Amino acid sequence: MKRSIILILHILAVTLALAGFISLRGYSLEGRGISWINTYTFEDSVQFSDMVSNDIAGIKRLAVLSQAFETDGELDESRLVVDANTSNGRMTYTAGDILRLGKKFGYNLDGPNHSLTVGN
């Protein structure tokens, strides 16, 4: 009786281990199974490619925005950002106006890093 229980538990453990390996192989992100453990680097992953693409897109946006808001490499607060005709008349806002409004709501621009922070 004791041997048959041990044999059943052993068969069950082997079956569960095989089911686990099959699941890993079938449900991995790129269908490569568990082979990525030995041969797969982060630089070869889809996530890395997405991160690089996002960073490149951010650099392109920065280049476009730098041309729009900077003069000689420095933020030009007198640059016109919004020029609209409203029911109250013509409204114009410069980059400086928007920065001052943002500071009222807790946003701060870190010029050298070109980043926007929230809070103090």
C-alpha positions as CSV (number, residue, x, y, z in Angstrom):
1,M,0.0,0.0,0.0
2,K,2.8,2.4,1.0
3,R,4.7,1.7,-2.3
4,S,1.6,2.3,-4.4
5,I,1.0,5.7,-2.8
6,I,4.7,6.7,-3.4
7,L,4.4,5.5,-7.0
8,I,1.2,7.5,-7.6
9,L,2.8,10.6,-6.0
10,H,5.9,10.1,-8.2
11,I,3.8,9.8,-11.4
12,L,1.8,12.8,-10.4
13,A,4.9,14.9,-9.8
14,V,6.4,13.9,-13.1
15,T,3.1,14.7,-14.9
16,L,2.9,18.1,-13.2
17,A,6.5,18.9,-14.1
18,L,5.9,18.0,-17.7
19,A,2.7,20.1,-17.8
20,G,4.7,23.0,-16.4
21,F,7.4,22.8,-19.1
22,I,4.7,22.5,-21.8
23,S,2.9,25.5,-20.5
24,L,6.2,27.5,-20.4
25,R,6.9,26.5,-24.0
26,G,3.4,27.3,-25.2
27,Y,2.7,30.5,-23.4
28,S,6.0,32.4,-23.5
29,L,5.9,35.9,-25.0
30,E,7.6,35.0,-28.2
31,G,7.0,31.3,-28.4
32,R,10.6,30.5,-27.5
33,G,9.6,28.5,-24.4
34,I,12.3,28.1,-21.8
35,S,15.2,28.3,-24.2
36,W,15.5,32.0,-23.4
37,I,16.9,31.2,-20.0
38,N,20.3,30.2,-21.5
39,T,20.5,32.1,-24.8
40,Y,18.2,35.1,-24.5
41,T,19.5,38.6,-23.5
42,F,17.4,41.6,-22.6
43,E,18.8,43.5,-25.7
44,D,17.2,40.8,-27.9
45,S,13.7,41.2,-26.3
46,V,10.7,43.0,-27.7
47,Q,10.5,45.0,-24.5
48,F,14.0,46.4,-25.2
49,S,13.1,47.3,-28.8
50,D,10.0,49.1,-27.5
51,M,12.0,51.1,-25.0
52,V,14.6,52.1,-27.6
53,S,11.8,53.1,-30.0
54,N,10.1,55.2,-27.3
55,D,13.4,56.9,-26.4
56,I,14.1,57.7,-30.0
57,A,10.6,59.1,-30.5
58,G,11.2,61.3,-27.3
59,I,14.5,62.6,-28.7
60,K,12.7,63.5,-32.0
61,R,9.9,65.3,-30.1
62,L,12.6,67.2,-28.0
63,A,14.3,68.3,-31.2
64,V,11.1,69.6,-32.7
65,L,10.0,71.3,-29.4
66,S,13.5,72.8,-28.9
67,Q,13.2,74.5,-32.3
68,A,9.8,75.8,-31.4
69,F,10.6,77.1,-27.9
70,E,14.3,77.9,-27.8
71,T,16.4,80.7,-29.1
72,D,20.2,80.0,-29.3
73,G,19.7,76.9,-27.1
74,E,17.9,78.6,-24.3
75,L,14.2,78.6,-23.5
76,D,12.7,81.8,-24.9
77,E,9.7,82.7,-22.6
78,S,8.6,85.3,-25.1
79,R,7.8,82.8,-27.8
80,L,4.1,82.8,-28.7
81,V,2.5,79.4,-27.9
82,V,-1.3,80.1,-28.2
83,D,-3.0,82.6,-30.4
84,A,-6.8,82.2,-30.4
85,N,-9.9,84.2,-31.1
86,T,-12.5,83.5,-28.4
87,S,-15.8,84.9,-27.4
88,N,-13.9,87.2,-24.9
89,G,-11.6,88.5,-27.7
90,R,-8.2,87.5,-28.9
91,M,-6.1,85.5,-26.4
92,T,-2.4,85.1,-26.7
93,Y,-0.1,83.1,-24.3
94,T,3.7,82.9,-24.4
95,A,5.8,80.1,-23.2
96,G,6.5,82.1,-20.0
97,D,2.8,82.6,-19.4
98,I,2.2,78.8,-19.6
99,L,5.2,78.1,-17.3
100,R,3.9,80.6,-14.7
101,L,0.4,79.0,-14.9
102,G,1.9,75.5,-14.6
103,K,3.8,76.6,-11.4
104,K,0.5,77.7,-9.9
105,F,-0.6,74.1,-10.2
106,G,2.6,72.6,-8.9
107,Y,4.5,71.8,-12.2
108,N,8.1,72.8,-12.5
109,L,10.3,72.7,-15.6
110,D,13.9,71.5,-15.2
111,G,15.5,73.3,-18.1
112,P,18.9,71.5,-18.4
113,N,17.2,68.1,-18.3
114,H,14.1,69.1,-20.3
115,S,11.9,67.4,-17.8
116,L,8.6,68.4,-16.1
117,T,8.2,67.6,-12.4
118,V,5.2,67.8,-10.2
119,G,5.4,69.1,-6.7
120,N,8.1,71.1,-4.9
